[in-house]
Amino acid sequence: TKYLNLLQEHAKDQLQTHLMCCEVFRRKGRLLKVLQAIKRASAITPRGNPELHVCCVRFLKAFEAARQAGGVPPP
């Protein structure tokens, strides 16, 4: 994650940086970091980007799985 933090700091204007962070943090189960990467990506990307949409869907599926497993408190 140190590499990703450096990448986010120095290449924050590149969409691929945030998409890669989404994927890595999702695999690690760090859903808040995934959400942060999605928000940063959406700020620099035109609306309707298919890669960002895929990232959002994967985040929502991971969030729902964590919620059903008891890892996320109910709202």
PDB file of N, CA, C and O in Angstrom:
ATOM      1  N   THR A   1       0.800  -1.203   0.000  1.00  0.00           N
ATOM      2  CA  THR A   1       0.000   0.000   0.000  1.00  0.00           C
ATOM      3  C   THR A   1       0.844   1.269   0.000  1.00  0.00           C
ATOM      4  O   THR A   1       0.362   2.338  -0.374  1.00  0.00           O
ATOM      5  N   LYS A   2       2.085   1.154   0.413  1.00  0.00           N
ATOM      6  CA  LYS A   2       2.957   2.326   0.364  1.00  0.00           C
ATOM      7  C   LYS A   2       3.134   2.786  -1.082  1.00  0.00           C
ATOM      8  O   LYS A   2       3.133   3.983  -1.370  1.00  0.00           O
ATOM      9  N   TYR A   3       3.283   1.827  -1.975  1.00  0.00           N
ATOM     10  CA  TYR A   3       3.423   2.167  -3.388  1.00  0.00           C
ATOM     11  C   TYR A   3       2.164   2.855  -3.907  1.00  0.00           C
ATOM     12  O   TYR A   3       2.248   3.823  -4.663  1.00  0.00           O
ATOM     13  N   LEU A   4       1.017   2.364  -3.508  1.00  0.00           N
ATOM     14  CA  LEU A   4      -0.234   2.972  -3.963  1.00  0.00           C
ATOM     15  C   LEU A   4      -0.414   4.379  -3.411  1.00  0.00           C
ATOM     16  O   LEU A   4      -0.912   5.264  -4.105  1.00  0.00           O
ATOM     17  N   ASN A   5      -0.007   4.585  -2.158  1.00  0.00           N
ATOM     18  CA  ASN A   5      -0.101   5.923  -1.595  1.00  0.00           C
ATOM     19  C   ASN A   5       0.798   6.897  -2.347  1.00  0.00           C
ATOM     20  O   ASN A   5       0.404   8.034  -2.608  1.00  0.00           O
ATOM     21  N   LEU A   6       2.003   6.457  -2.695  1.00  0.00           N
ATOM     22  CA  LEU A   6       2.899   7.299  -3.493  1.00  0.00           C
ATOM     23  C   LEU A   6       2.313   7.580  -4.868  1.00  0.00           C
ATOM     24  O   LEU A   6       2.397   8.695  -5.382  1.00  0.00           O
ATOM     25  N   LEU A   7       1.725   6.560  -5.443  1.00  0.00           N
ATOM     26  CA  LEU A   7       1.117   6.715  -6.762  1.00  0.00           C
ATOM     27  C   LEU A   7      -0.054   7.691  -6.705  1.00  0.00           C
ATOM     28  O   LEU A   7      -0.207   8.528  -7.594  1.00  0.00           O
ATOM     29  N   GLN A   8      -0.873   7.588  -5.676  1.00  0.00           N
ATOM     30  CA  GLN A   8      -2.002   8.509  -5.529  1.00  0.00           C
ATOM     31  C   GLN A   8      -1.522   9.938  -5.322  1.00  0.00           C
ATOM     32  O   GLN A   8      -2.163  10.888  -5.771  1.00  0.00           O
ATOM     33  N   GLU A   9      -0.409  10.083  -4.651  1.00  0.00           N
ATOM     34  CA  GLU A   9       0.116  11.420  -4.388  1.00  0.00           C
ATOM     35  C   GLU A   9       0.701  12.057  -5.634  1.00  0.00           C
ATOM     36  O   GLU A   9       0.505  13.250  -5.867  1.00  0.00           O
ATOM     37  N   HIS A  10       1.419  11.277  -6.445  1.00  0.00           N
ATOM     38  CA  HIS A  10       2.147  11.844  -7.577  1.00  0.00           C
ATOM     39  C   HIS A  10       1.443  11.701  -8.924  1.00  0.00           C
ATOM     40  O   HIS A  10       1.798  12.395  -9.876  1.00  0.00           O
ATOM     41  N   ALA A  11       0.460  10.823  -9.019  1.00  0.00           N
ATOM     42  CA  ALA A  11      -0.256  10.645 -10.283  1.00  0.00           C
ATOM     43  C   ALA A  11      -1.757  10.737 -10.045  1.00  0.00           C
ATOM     44  O   ALA A  11      -2.532   9.947 -10.585  1.00  0.00           O
ATOM     45  N   LYS A  12      -2.158  11.710  -9.231  1.00  0.00           N
ATOM     46  CA  LYS A  12      -3.568  11.807  -8.855  1.00  0.00           C
ATOM     47  C   LYS A  12      -4.472  12.288  -9.975  1.00  0.00           C
ATOM     48  O   LYS A  12      -5.695  12.213  -9.852  1.00  0.00           O
ATOM     49  N   ASP A  13      -3.901  12.776 -11.058  1.00  0.00           N
ATOM     50  CA  ASP A  13      -4.719  13.238 -12.174  1.00  0.00           C
ATOM     51  C   ASP A  13      -4.925  12.162 -13.237  1.00  0.00           C
ATOM     52  O   ASP A  13      -5.485  12.441 -14.297  1.00  0.00           O
ATOM     53  N   GLN A  14      -4.480  10.939 -12.967  1.00  0.00           N
ATOM     54  CA  GLN A  14      -4.613   9.836 -13.925  1.00  0.00           C
ATOM     55  C   GLN A  14      -5.676   8.850 -13.436  1.00  0.00           C
ATOM     56  O   GLN A  14      -5.632   8.394 -12.294  1.00  0.00           O
ATOM     57  N   LEU A  15      -6.607   8.534 -14.289  1.00  0.00           N
ATOM     58  CA  LEU A  15      -7.690   7.623 -13.938  1.00  0.00           C
ATOM     59  C   LEU A  15      -7.174   6.237 -13.570  1.00  0.00           C
ATOM     60  O   LEU A  15      -7.674   5.625 -12.626  1.00  0.00           O
ATOM     61  N   GLN A  16      -6.198   5.742 -14.287  1.00  0.00           N
ATOM     62  CA  GLN A  16      -5.684   4.391 -14.044  1.00  0.00           C
ATOM     63  C   GLN A  16      -5.139   4.233 -12.628  1.00  0.00           C
ATOM     64  O   GLN A  16      -5.209   3.146 -12.055  1.00  0.00           O
ATOM     65  N   THR A  17      -4.603   5.297 -12.067  1.00  0.00           N
ATOM     66  CA  THR A  17      -4.117   5.258 -10.693  1.00  0.00           C
ATOM     67  C   THR A  17      -5.239   4.873  -9.744  1.00  0.00           C
ATOM     68  O   THR A  17      -5.080   3.978  -8.914  1.00  0.00           O
ATOM     69  N   HIS A  18      -6.353   5.537  -9.867  1.00  0.00           N
ATOM     70  CA  HIS A  18      -7.460   5.306  -8.949  1.00  0.00           C
ATOM     71  C   HIS A  18      -8.165   3.981  -9.221  1.00  0.00           C
ATOM     72  O   HIS A  18      -8.642   3.331  -8.291  1.00  0.00           O
ATOM     73  N   LEU A  19      -8.233   3.582 -10.470  1.00  0.00           N
ATOM     74  CA  LEU A  19      -8.827   2.278 -10.784  1.00  0.00           C
ATOM     75  C   LEU A  19      -7.978   1.141 -10.219  1.00  0.00           C
ATOM     76  O   LEU A  19      -8.509   0.151  -9.715  1.00  0.00           O
ATOM     77  N   MET A  20      -6.663   1.290 -10.307  1.00  0.00           N
ATOM     78  CA  MET A  20      -5.779   0.273  -9.750  1.00  0.00           C
ATOM     79  C   MET A  20      -5.915   0.225  -8.224  1.00  0.00           C
ATOM     80  O   MET A  20      -5.910  -0.852  -7.630  1.00  0.00           O
ATOM     81  N   CYS A  21      -6.035   1.385  -7.605  1.00  0.00           N
ATOM     82  CA  CYS A  21      -6.237   1.431  -6.153  1.00  0.00           C
ATOM     83  C   CYS A  21      -7.541   0.745  -5.776  1.00  0.00           C
ATOM     84  O   CYS A  21      -7.600   0.016  -4.785  1.00  0.00           O
ATOM     85  N   CYS A  22      -8.579   0.974  -6.557  1.00  0.00           N
ATOM     86  CA  CYS A  22      -9.863   0.309  -6.305  1.00  0.00           C
ATOM     87  C   CYS A  22      -9.692  -1.204  -6.291  1.00  0.00           C
ATOM     88  O   CYS A  22     -10.178  -1.888  -5.391  1.00  0.00           O
ATOM     89  N   GLU A  23      -9.010  -1.707  -7.277  1.00  0.00           N
ATOM     90  CA  GLU A  23      -8.854  -3.157  -7.412  1.00  0.00           C
ATOM     91  C   GLU A  23      -8.010  -3.736  -6.270  1.00  0.00           C
ATOM     92  O   GLU A  23      -8.382  -4.748  -5.674  1.00  0.00           O
ATOM     93  N   VAL A  24      -6.896  -3.107  -5.972  1.00  0.00           N
ATOM     94  CA  VAL A  24      -6.000  -3.631  -4.936  1.00  0.00           C
ATOM     95  C   VAL A  24      -6.668  -3.558  -3.563  1.00  0.00           C
ATOM     96  O   VAL A  24      -6.644  -4.532  -2.811  1.00  0.00           O
ATOM     97  N   PHE A  25      -7.256  -2.423  -3.238  1.00  0.00           N
ATOM     98  CA  PHE A  25      -7.883  -2.273  -1.929  1.00  0.00           C
ATOM     99  C   PHE A  25      -9.116  -3.160  -1.787  1.00  0.00           C
ATOM    100  O   PHE A  25      -9.415  -3.625  -0.688  1.00  0.00           O
ATOM    101  N   ARG A  26      -9.833  -3.400  -2.878  1.00  0.00           N
ATOM    102  CA  ARG A  26     -10.987  -4.308  -2.816  1.00  0.00           C
ATOM    103  C   ARG A  26     -10.524  -5.720  -2.495  1.00  0.00           C
ATOM    104  O   ARG A  26     -11.145  -6.421  -1.696  1.00  0.00           O
ATOM    105  N   ARG A  27      -9.440  -6.128  -3.116  1.00  0.00           N
ATOM    106  CA  ARG A  27      -8.912  -7.467  -2.853  1.00  0.00           C
ATOM    107  C   ARG A  27      -8.405  -7.610  -1.425  1.00  0.00           C
ATOM    108  O   ARG A  27      -8.448  -8.696  -0.848  1.00  0.00           O
ATOM    109  N   LYS A  28      -7.926  -6.507  -0.859  1.00  0.00           N
ATOM    110  CA  LYS A  28      -7.458  -6.529   0.528  1.00  0.00           C
ATOM    111  C   LYS A  28      -8.599  -6.380   1.527  1.00  0.00           C
ATOM    112  O   LYS A  28      -8.405  -6.572   2.728  1.00  0.00           O
ATOM    113  N   GLY A  29      -9.786  -6.040   1.035  1.00  0.00           N
ATOM    114  CA  GLY A  29     -10.933  -5.878   1.913  1.00  0.00           C
ATOM    115  C   GLY A  29     -11.006  -4.518   2.581  1.00  0.00           C
ATOM    116  O   GLY A  29     -11.708  -4.364   3.580  1.00  0.00           O
ATOM    117  N   ARG A  30     -10.303  -3.536   2.060  1.00  0.00           N
ATOM    118  CA  ARG A  30     -10.301  -2.190   2.632  1.00  0.00           C
ATOM    119  C   ARG A  30     -11.309  -1.330   1.867  1.00  0.00           C
ATOM    120  O   ARG A  30     -10.955  -0.556   0.978  1.00  0.00           O
ATOM    121  N   LEU A  31     -12.563  -1.495   2.244  1.00  0.00           N
ATOM    122  CA  LEU A  31     -13.654  -0.909   1.479  1.00  0.00           C
ATOM    123  C   LEU A  31     -13.700   0.616   1.568  1.00  0.00           C
ATOM    124  O   LEU A  31     -14.120   1.268   0.611  1.00  0.00           O
ATOM    125  N   LEU A  32     -13.285   1.193   2.678  1.00  0.00           N
ATOM    126  CA  LEU A  32     -13.268   2.653   2.755  1.00  0.00           C
ATOM    127  C   LEU A  32     -12.238   3.247   1.803  1.00  0.00           C
ATOM    128  O   LEU A  32     -12.465   4.304   1.214  1.00  0.00           O
ATOM    129  N   LYS A  33     -11.110   2.567   1.654  1.00  0.00           N
ATOM    130  CA  LYS A  33     -10.092   3.020   0.705  1.00  0.00           C
ATOM    131  C   LYS A  33     -10.607   2.885  -0.730  1.00  0.00           C
ATOM    132  O   LYS A  33     -10.296   3.716  -1.584  1.00  0.00           O
ATOM    133  N   VAL A  34     -11.388   1.849  -0.991  1.00  0.00           N
ATOM    134  CA  VAL A  34     -11.981   1.681  -2.322  1.00  0.00           C
ATOM    135  C   VAL A  34     -12.931   2.838  -2.610  1.00  0.00           C
ATOM    136  O   VAL A  34     -12.907   3.422  -3.693  1.00  0.00           O
ATOM    137  N   LEU A  35     -13.759   3.158  -1.634  1.00  0.00           N
ATOM    138  CA  LEU A  35     -14.693   4.266  -1.807  1.00  0.00           C
ATOM    139  C   LEU A  35     -13.958   5.586  -2.034  1.00  0.00           C
ATOM    140  O   LEU A  35     -14.381   6.406  -2.849  1.00  0.00           O
ATOM    141  N   GLN A  36     -12.867   5.785  -1.319  1.00  0.00           N
ATOM    142  CA  GLN A  36     -12.060   6.989  -1.501  1.00  0.00           C
ATOM    143  C   GLN A  36     -11.497   7.057  -2.926  1.00  0.00           C
ATOM    144  O   GLN A  36     -11.516   8.116  -3.552  1.00  0.00           O
ATOM    145  N   ALA A  37     -11.005   5.944  -3.427  1.00  0.00           N
ATOM    146  CA  ALA A  37     -10.464   5.899  -4.782  1.00  0.00           C
ATOM    147  C   ALA A  37     -11.558   6.147  -5.823  1.00  0.00           C
ATOM    148  O   ALA A  37     -11.319   6.812  -6.831  1.00  0.00           O
ATOM    149  N   ILE A  38     -12.750   5.615  -5.579  1.00  0.00           N
ATOM    150  CA  ILE A  38     -13.870   5.838  -6.496  1.00  0.00           C
ATOM    151  C   ILE A  38     -14.231   7.316  -6.534  1.00  0.00           C
ATOM    152  O   ILE A  38     -14.456   7.875  -7.608  1.00  0.00           O
ATOM    153  N   LYS A  39     -14.287   7.946  -5.378  1.00  0.00           N
ATOM    154  CA  LYS A  39     -14.620   9.373  -5.327  1.00  0.00           C
ATOM    155  C   LYS A  39     -13.571  10.211  -6.061  1.00  0.00           C
ATOM    156  O   LYS A  39     -13.912  11.143  -6.789  1.00  0.00           O
ATOM    157  N   ARG A  40     -12.311   9.877  -5.867  1.00  0.00           N
ATOM    158  CA  ARG A  40     -11.244  10.616  -6.554  1.00  0.00           C
ATOM    159  C   ARG A  40     -11.305  10.395  -8.063  1.00  0.00           C
ATOM    160  O   ARG A  40     -11.093  11.325  -8.841  1.00  0.00           O
ATOM    161  N   ALA A  41     -11.593   9.174  -8.468  1.00  0.00           N
ATOM    162  CA  ALA A  41     -11.687   8.884  -9.900  1.00  0.00           C
ATOM    163  C   ALA A  41     -12.872   9.596 -10.528  1.00  0.00           C
ATOM    164  O   ALA A  41     -12.776  10.099 -11.647  1.00  0.00           O
ATOM    165  N   SER A  42     -13.984   9.640  -9.817  1.00  0.00           N
ATOM    166  CA  SER A  42     -15.165  10.293 -10.382  1.00  0.00           C
ATOM    167  C   SER A  42     -14.980  11.799 -10.506  1.00  0.00           C
ATOM    168  O   SER A  42     -15.636  12.445 -11.324  1.00  0.00           O
ATOM    169  N   ALA A  43     -14.091  12.355  -9.696  1.00  0.00           N
ATOM    170  CA  ALA A  43     -13.832  13.792  -9.775  1.00  0.00           C
ATOM    171  C   ALA A  43     -13.050  14.175 -11.035  1.00  0.00           C
ATOM    172  O   ALA A  43     -13.140  15.312 -11.499  1.00  0.00           O
ATOM    173  N   ILE A  44     -12.287  13.235 -11.587  1.00  0.00           N
ATOM    174  CA  ILE A  44     -11.454  13.557 -12.752  1.00  0.00           C
ATOM    175  C   ILE A  44     -11.938  12.900 -14.036  1.00  0.00           C
ATOM    176  O   ILE A  44     -11.328  13.078 -15.091  1.00  0.00           O
ATOM    177  N   THR A  45     -13.024  12.147 -13.958  1.00  0.00           N
ATOM    178  CA  THR A  45     -13.515  11.389 -15.099  1.00  0.00           C
ATOM    179  C   THR A  45     -14.872  11.909 -15.547  1.00  0.00           C
ATOM    180  O   THR A  45     -15.706  12.252 -14.709  1.00  0.00           O
ATOM    181  N   PRO A  46     -15.108  11.974 -16.848  1.00  0.00           N
ATOM    182  CA  PRO A  46     -16.455  12.342 -17.293  1.00  0.00           C
ATOM    183  C   PRO A  46     -17.470  11.284 -16.866  1.00  0.00           C
ATOM    184  O   PRO A  46     -17.152  10.102 -16.733  1.00  0.00           O
ATOM    185  N   ARG A  47     -18.667  11.735 -16.662  1.00  0.00           N
ATOM    186  CA  ARG A  47     -19.726  10.836 -16.206  1.00  0.00           C
ATOM    187  C   ARG A  47     -19.997   9.744 -17.238  1.00  0.00           C
ATOM    188  O   ARG A  47     -19.989   9.995 -18.443  1.00  0.00           O
ATOM    189  N   GLY A  48     -20.235   8.534 -16.748  1.00  0.00           N
ATOM    190  CA  GLY A  48     -20.553   7.424 -17.633  1.00  0.00           C
ATOM    191  C   GLY A  48     -19.350   6.621 -18.087  1.00  0.00           C
ATOM    192  O   GLY A  48     -19.461   5.841 -19.033  1.00  0.00           O
ATOM    193  N   ASN A  49     -18.207   6.787 -17.444  1.00  0.00           N
ATOM    194  CA  ASN A  49     -17.016   6.029 -17.811  1.00  0.00           C
ATOM    195  C   ASN A  49     -17.241   4.553 -17.471  1.00  0.00           C
ATOM    196  O   ASN A  49     -17.557   4.234 -16.325  1.00  0.00           O
ATOM    197  N   PRO A  50     -17.086   3.648 -18.443  1.00  0.00           N
ATOM    198  CA  PRO A  50     -17.390   2.227 -18.189  1.00  0.00           C
ATOM    199  C   PRO A  50     -16.432   1.577 -17.189  1.00  0.00           C
ATOM    200  O   PRO A  50     -16.852   0.714 -16.418  1.00  0.00           O
ATOM    201  N   GLU A  51     -15.173   1.965 -17.182  1.00  0.00           N
ATOM    202  CA  GLU A  51     -14.220   1.375 -16.237  1.00  0.00           C
ATOM    203  C   GLU A  51     -14.569   1.761 -14.803  1.00  0.00           C
ATOM    204  O   GLU A  51     -14.480   0.940 -13.890  1.00  0.00           O
ATOM    205  N   LEU A  52     -14.962   2.998 -14.616  1.00  0.00           N
ATOM    206  CA  LEU A  52     -15.352   3.450 -13.285  1.00  0.00           C
ATOM    207  C   LEU A  52     -16.655   2.773 -12.855  1.00  0.00           C
ATOM    208  O   LEU A  52     -16.837   2.457 -11.679  1.00  0.00           O
ATOM    209  N   HIS A  53     -17.543   2.555 -13.795  1.00  0.00           N
ATOM    210  CA  HIS A  53     -18.798   1.862 -13.492  1.00  0.00           C
ATOM    211  C   HIS A  53     -18.517   0.442 -12.997  1.00  0.00           C
ATOM    212  O   HIS A  53     -19.125  -0.009 -12.026  1.00  0.00           O
ATOM    213  N   VAL A  54     -17.611  -0.250 -13.651  1.00  0.00           N
ATOM    214  CA  VAL A  54     -17.244  -1.614 -13.237  1.00  0.00           C
ATOM    215  C   VAL A  54     -16.669  -1.584 -11.824  1.00  0.00           C
ATOM    216  O   VAL A  54     -16.976  -2.447 -11.003  1.00  0.00           O
ATOM    217  N   CYS A  55     -15.843  -0.597 -11.552  1.00  0.00           N
ATOM    218  CA  CYS A  55     -15.253  -0.461 -10.225  1.00  0.00           C
ATOM    219  C   CYS A  55     -16.336  -0.240  -9.172  1.00  0.00           C
ATOM    220  O   CYS A  55     -16.274  -0.819  -8.088  1.00  0.00           O
ATOM    221  N   CYS A  56     -17.315   0.585  -9.480  1.00  0.00           N
ATOM    222  CA  CYS A  56     -18.418   0.855  -8.544  1.00  0.00           C
ATOM    223  C   CYS A  56     -19.247  -0.397  -8.290  1.00  0.00           C
ATOM    224  O   CYS A  56     -19.630  -0.668  -7.152  1.00  0.00           O
ATOM    225  N   VAL A  57     -19.521  -1.149  -9.326  1.00  0.00           N
ATOM    226  CA  VAL A  57     -20.310  -2.376  -9.168  1.00  0.00           C
ATOM    227  C   VAL A  57     -19.552  -3.385  -8.311  1.00  0.00           C
ATOM    228  O   VAL A  57     -20.140  -4.030  -7.443  1.00  0.00           O
ATOM    229  N   ARG A  58     -18.263  -3.522  -8.551  1.00  0.00           N
ATOM    230  CA  ARG A  58     -17.462  -4.448  -7.745  1.00  0.00           C
ATOM    231  C   ARG A  58     -17.420  -4.007  -6.281  1.00  0.00           C
ATOM    232  O   ARG A  58     -17.466  -4.834  -5.370  1.00  0.00           O
ATOM    233  N   PHE A  59     -17.331  -2.697  -6.070  1.00  0.00           N
ATOM    234  CA  PHE A  59     -17.351  -2.184  -4.701  1.00  0.00           C
ATOM    235  C   PHE A  59     -18.670  -2.518  -4.021  1.00  0.00           C
ATOM    236  O   PHE A  59     -18.685  -2.989  -2.884  1.00  0.00           O
ATOM    237  N   LEU A  60     -19.771  -2.278  -4.711  1.00  0.00           N
ATOM    238  CA  LEU A  60     -21.077  -2.547  -4.112  1.00  0.00           C
ATOM    239  C   LEU A  60     -21.277  -4.029  -3.803  1.00  0.00           C
ATOM    240  O   LEU A  60     -21.873  -4.380  -2.785  1.00  0.00           O
ATOM    241  N   LYS A  61     -20.779  -4.893  -4.679  1.00  0.00           N
ATOM    242  CA  LYS A  61     -20.886  -6.335  -4.429  1.00  0.00           C
ATOM    243  C   LYS A  61     -20.038  -6.730  -3.223  1.00  0.00           C
ATOM    244  O   LYS A  61     -20.471  -7.534  -2.398  1.00  0.00           O
ATOM    245  N   ALA A  62     -18.833  -6.169  -3.117  1.00  0.00           N
ATOM    246  CA  ALA A  62     -17.960  -6.476  -1.983  1.00  0.00           C
ATOM    247  C   ALA A  62     -18.558  -5.925  -0.691  1.00  0.00           C
ATOM    248  O   ALA A  62     -18.480  -6.566   0.357  1.00  0.00           O
ATOM    249  N   PHE A  63     -19.154  -4.739  -0.767  1.00  0.00           N
ATOM    250  CA  PHE A  63     -19.780  -4.143   0.410  1.00  0.00           C
ATOM    251  C   PHE A  63     -20.952  -4.997   0.886  1.00  0.00           C
ATOM    252  O   PHE A  63     -21.098  -5.248   2.082  1.00  0.00           O
ATOM    253  N   GLU A  64     -21.769  -5.435  -0.037  1.00  0.00           N
ATOM    254  CA  GLU A  64     -22.919  -6.263   0.319  1.00  0.00           C
ATOM    255  C   GLU A  64     -22.464  -7.591   0.914  1.00  0.00           C
ATOM    256  O   GLU A  64     -23.066  -8.074   1.873  1.00  0.00           O
ATOM    257  N   ALA A  65     -21.413  -8.187   0.361  1.00  0.00           N
ATOM    258  CA  ALA A  65     -20.888  -9.445   0.900  1.00  0.00           C
ATOM    259  C   ALA A  65     -20.343  -9.240   2.309  1.00  0.00           C
ATOM    260  O   ALA A  65     -20.556 -10.084   3.180  1.00  0.00           O
ATOM    261  N   ALA A  66     -19.648  -8.138   2.545  1.00  0.00           N
ATOM    262  CA  ALA A  66     -19.117  -7.851   3.875  1.00  0.00           C
ATOM    263  C   ALA A  66     -20.253  -7.584   4.855  1.00  0.00           C
ATOM    264  O   ALA A  66     -20.179  -7.970   6.022  1.00  0.00           O
ATOM    265  N   ARG A  67     -21.289  -6.932   4.381  1.00  0.00           N
ATOM    266  CA  ARG A  67     -22.438  -6.632   5.237  1.00  0.00           C
ATOM    267  C   ARG A  67     -23.165  -7.911   5.639  1.00  0.00           C
ATOM    268  O   ARG A  67     -23.573  -8.061   6.791  1.00  0.00           O
ATOM    269  N   GLN A  68     -23.326  -8.826   4.697  1.00  0.00           N
ATOM    270  CA  GLN A  68     -24.000 -10.085   5.010  1.00  0.00           C
ATOM    271  C   GLN A  68     -23.147 -10.960   5.925  1.00  0.00           C
ATOM    272  O   GLN A  68     -23.680 -11.745   6.710  1.00  0.00           O
ATOM    273  N   ALA A  69     -21.836 -10.828   5.828  1.00  0.00           N
ATOM    274  CA  ALA A  69     -20.935 -11.602   6.680  1.00  0.00           C
ATOM    275  C   ALA A  69     -20.812 -11.003   8.071  1.00  0.00           C
ATOM    276  O   ALA A  69     -20.203 -11.603   8.956  1.00  0.00           O
ATOM    277  N   GLY A  70     -21.393  -9.813   8.268  1.00  0.00           N
ATOM    278  CA  GLY A  70     -21.332  -9.180   9.577  1.00  0.00           C
ATOM    279  C   GLY A  70     -20.151  -8.237   9.753  1.00  0.00           C
ATOM    280  O   GLY A  70     -19.903  -7.756  10.859  1.00  0.00           O
ATOM    281  N   GLY A  71     -19.425  -7.968   8.686  1.00  0.00           N
ATOM    282  CA  GLY A  71     -18.255  -7.095   8.767  1.00  0.00           C
ATOM    283  C   GLY A  71     -18.600  -5.614   8.694  1.00  0.00           C
ATOM    284  O   GLY A  71     -17.754  -4.766   8.979  1.00  0.00           O
ATOM    285  N   VAL A  72     -19.821  -5.297   8.321  1.00  0.00           N
ATOM    286  CA  VAL A  72     -20.249  -3.905   8.204  1.00  0.00           C
ATOM    287  C   VAL A  72     -21.542  -3.751   9.015  1.00  0.00           C
ATOM    288  O   VAL A  72     -22.492  -4.509   8.817  1.00  0.00           O
ATOM    289  N   PRO A  73     -21.580  -2.776   9.921  1.00  0.00           N
ATOM    290  CA  PRO A  73     -22.813  -2.591  10.697  1.00  0.00           C
ATOM    291  C   PRO A  73     -23.957  -2.082   9.837  1.00  0.00           C
ATOM    292  O   PRO A  73     -23.715  -1.391   8.847  1.00  0.00           O
ATOM    293  N   PRO A  74     -25.187  -2.401  10.186  1.00  0.00           N
ATOM    294  CA  PRO A  74     -26.336  -1.911   9.408  1.00  0.00           C
ATOM    295  C   PRO A  74     -26.475  -0.400   9.549  1.00  0.00           C
ATOM    296  O   PRO A  74     -26.022   0.171  10.540  1.00  0.00           O
ATOM    297  N   PRO A  75     -27.097   0.254   8.569  1.00  0.00           N
ATOM    298  CA  PRO A  75     -27.250   1.722   8.633  1.00  0.00           C
ATOM    299  C   PRO A  75     -28.192   2.170   9.723  1.00  0.00           C
ATOM    300  O   PRO A  75     -28.415   3.369   9.892  1.00  0.00           O
TER     301      PRO A  75
END
